Amino acid sequence: MDQLALLFALLLGAVLTVPVADRIGVPAPVLMTLLGGVLALLPFVPDVEVPPEFILPLVLPPLLYAAVQRTSWRQFAANRRPIFLLAVALVFVTTAAVAAVANALVPGLGLAGAVALGALVAPPDPVAATSVAGRLGLPRRLVSILEGEGLFNDVTAITLYHVAVAAAVTGTFSVSGAIGELVLSAVVAVAVGLALGWAANKLAGFLGDATLQTGLTLLVPFASYVLAEELKGSGVLAVLMTALYLSSGRAVDADDVQGRLVGQSFWSIVDTLVTGVAFGLIGLELAAVVGPVRGRWDELLPAALAVIAVVVVLRLVWLLPAAWLAKRLHRRKDLDEDIPLTWRETTVVWWAGMRGVASVALALAVPLTVDGGGSFPARDAILFIAFAVVLATLLLQGLTLPWLVQRLHVKSDSAAERELERQLAMRCAKAARRRVRQVEEDEDLPEEVSEALLRRAHDVGARISPDIVEHERREAHAMRTARMKKMHRLNAELLSAARHEVLAARSEPGVDPEVCDRVLHQLDLRSFRF
């Protein structure tokens, strides 16, 4: 098996593990990690050869861009306090604590190498946390906290990581220089991200076609990351800014139905495949990481266990007072932010702090040498401890999180979600009726047409939430819905017969397949609109 065949095996595994994970109740990232570990044990599977400098630019941009599609500016603005406490303050504290422990326990690591290790294991993985939490029916506010933390903690951790690695490579470090680098990195990233978001939005309007627009969105996160890194900015923060701009109301065309559906489907596929490959690589790289330190178990295993304990316990120690403080501020100032409301929810947020793709990518990206030609200090130990933290948190917490959520009875607030859905349905119906009145003022509509349009305007909201309709009108709406469903079914059968005929004609001699494809595309669009 060569490298290309191995990549295809991981892509196939990424697809297959999703339904398997749903059936057995195990998170898909955990299954892919186990699959990668199994593949690494097979003698015919080659070692993975990915240059360290390519790992971050290839893996993080699409994963971050896909994750941002599920959130908004408002959520980040409303949750700035929890995000700061978890994604900035906790990352700094975890980095410092891990660095102190590792520097004391790992010979030859050095302070700069210890800080690099602390920075790369500090951030919980946004992909692992949201992919696991999103399938457990957790309250939306908890998922929002995990998403916000996961996205912004990478910015903090990667910036700290680069500062520490640069200090280890060059042998020099300046506090004022590091602070200046942090500030410059953030400013450049925000400027690049927003500028590219604006330019991509304008270019998408010029392209027009939904397929081309979706292809553009695939290129944008990579361009944003690489350009920001070239200008000494944070590539991760630049991708976040670009994605947030493109998902904001200013950059979204409400009537671009086809573009939105194509883009959502495309990015769902990309997210599944890239996530699967990334977690599969975690398992595949395990053998390469363990091999060089095989004779140092008595030295590195206690250090790895100590770092794991620091990472897991410190998160709980930090979350308990942070959640208590957030609740007090929430009650006193009536803040509009998502916070854990009970100790059960706080426990779930704690246990969902799994490490994953970002930590592995940063560990593998540690340079092989330093200035002067020497080896990077204790690089093998850094990789071993980083992989130990990732595997321990991902497998232990990932496998037990569903059980913990079930035992603590932490569930989504379905009543609040239904109420919000009902309110949105009423707003949709009112907006449609207002538009009907405007059309009546501008055009001379027959009375029966106006009545039919008003019924359809009401049906817009009733289809979303039938609860907004009174009992008598609900029965009439149900009858109309039944008739429409029957018409849709019959129309689908008619269009299906037409498509079968076109496909049969496509295989006949003398028939141009391109003309058949154009006709088939028109029939597909009619089915889609129905």
NORUR-V176036 format. One record per backbone hydrogen bond with DSSP energy under -1.0 kcal/mol. NH is the residue of the N-H (numbers start at 1). CO is the residue of the C=O. Records with the same first field share a line. If there is no record, write none. Layout:
NH->CO ; CO
//
This chain:
6->2
7->3
8->4
9->5
10->6
11->7
12->8
13->9
14->10
15->11
16->12
17->13
20->16
21->17
22->18
23->19
24->20
25->21
26->21
31->27
32->28
33->29
34->30
35->31
36->32
37->33
38->34
39->35
40->36
42->39
45->42
54->51
58->54
59->55
60->56
63->59
64->60
65->61
66->62
67->63
68->64
69->65
70->67
71->68
76->72
77->73
78->74
79->75
80->77
83->79
84->80
85->81
86->82
87->83
88->84
89->84
90->85
92->88
93->89
94->90
95->91
96->92
97->93
98->94
99->95
100->96
101->97
102->98
103->99
104->100
105->101
106->102
109->106
114->110
115->111
116->112
117->113
118->114
119->115
120->116
121->117
125->354
129->125
130->126
131->127
132->128
133->129
134->130
136->133
143->139
144->140
145->141
146->142
147->143
148->144
149->145
150->146
151->147
152->148
153->149
156->152
157->153
158->154
159->155
160->156
161->157
162->158
163->159
164->160
165->161
166->162
167->163
168->164
169->165
170->166
171->167
178->174
179->175
180->176
181->177
182->178
183->179
184->180
185->181
186->182
187->183
188->184
189->185
190->186
191->187
192->188
193->189
194->190
195->191
196->192
197->193
198->194
199->195
200->196
201->197
202->198
203->199
204->200
205->201
206->202
207->203
208->204
209->207
213->209
214->210
215->211
216->212
217->213
218->214
219->215
220->216
223->219
224->220
225->221
226->222
227->223
228->224
229->225
230->226
231->227
232->229
233->228
234->185
238->234
239->235
240->236
241->237
242->238
243->239
244->240
245->241
246->242
247->243
248->245
251->248
256->253
257->255
260->256
261->257
262->258
263->259
264->260
265->261
266->262
267->263
268->264
269->265
270->266
271->267
272->268
273->269
274->270
275->271
276->272
277->273
278->274
279->275
280->276
281->277
282->278
283->279
284->280
285->281
289->285
290->286
291->287
293->290
294->291
296->293
300->296
301->297
304->300
305->301
306->302
307->303
308->304
309->305
310->306
311->307
312->308
313->309
314->310
316->312
317->313
318->314
319->315
320->316
322->318
323->319
324->320
325->321
326->322
327->323
328->324
329->325
330->326
331->327
332->328
333->329
334->330
337->335
346->342
347->343
348->344
349->345
350->346
351->347
352->348
353->350
354->352
360->356
361->357
362->358
363->359
364->360
365->361
366->363
370->374
371->169
373->370
376->368
379->376
382->378
383->379
384->380
385->381
386->382
387->383
388->384
389->385
390->386
391->387
392->388
393->389
394->390
395->391
396->392
397->393
399->395
400->396
401->397
404->400
405->401
406->402
407->403
408->404
410->405
412->137
414->412
417->413
418->414
419->415
420->416
421->417
422->418
423->419
424->420
425->421
426->422
427->423
428->424
429->425
430->426
431->427
432->428
433->429
434->430
435->431
436->432
437->433
438->434
439->435
440->436
441->437
442->438
443->439
445->443
450->446
451->447
452->448
453->449
454->450
455->451
456->452
457->453
458->454
459->455
460->456
462->458
463->459
465->461
468->465
469->466
474->470
475->471
476->472
477->473
478->474
479->475
480->476
481->477
482->478
483->479
484->480
485->481
486->482
487->483
488->484
489->485
490->486
491->487
492->488
493->489
494->490
495->491
496->492
497->493
498->494
499->495
500->496
501->497
502->498
503->499
504->500
505->501
506->502
508->505
511->508
516->512
517->513
518->514
519->515
520->516
521->517
522->518
523->519
524->520
525->521
526->522
527->523
528->524
529->525
530->526
//
